[in-house]
Amino acid sequence: MLFEDTYKTIEKPAEGVYKDRGSRFIALAYPATTQEEIKQIQAELRKKYYDARHHCFAYLLGFDKSAYRINDDGEPSGTAGRPIFGVIQSNDLTNIVIIVVRYFGGTLLGVRGLIDAYKGAAADAIKNATIVTKTIQEIYEISFDYIAMNTVLKIIKDSEAAIISTKYELDGNILFKIRKNQSDIVCKKLHKIENLSLKYIRTE
């Protein structure tokens, strides 16, 4: 039985806005795969929105949704980062960061008002975003005797794996990627070839 090997994210940056009693909340959603990417995005937004009072955010990373962080950036605890994170979760997204910058309008909104504002801004950004489904891919490197090339290439072609690079000298060397729920089947077939070396590289 094949397991689910897809995840949803956003295709490109998107923006949303929420206004309440003079305060303006601008939500900026970005696709991202690493914390380093997110730090760069945050740095750029702090320069662009240097006069905003708060830069609250939440992110979720990894096809397995294993890395996340929420931050209220000076707002009362639980009123900003968590509502933003809730929007990410309710849309079943990953590899995404949403940063909401707030311009204070002079009137305190209270806990309920803040939660609604940060949630509303984040939700508007997702509404304006293009959500895409991506397939989890595993990357492998194989080395094999030249005589086995036709067999190797047939296995790769039949499995609809994508060849990333090839090198043919005294023996063959192929770097390829394949969707995760097909990888075990292909690896078993390749392991049956004599003098073939198979190395797992990474998952993406």
Secondary structure, DSSP 8 states (H G I E B T S, - for coil): -----EEEEESS-EEEEEEETTEEEEEEEEE-SSHHHHHHHHHHHHHHTTT-SEEEEEEEETTTT-EEEEE-TTS-TTSSHHHHHHHHHHTTB-SEEEEEEEE--SS--HHHHHHHHHHHHHHHHHHTS-EEEEE-EEEEEEEEEGGGHHHHHHHHHHTT-EEEEEEESSEEEEEEEEEHHHHHHHHHHHHTSTT-EEEEEEE-
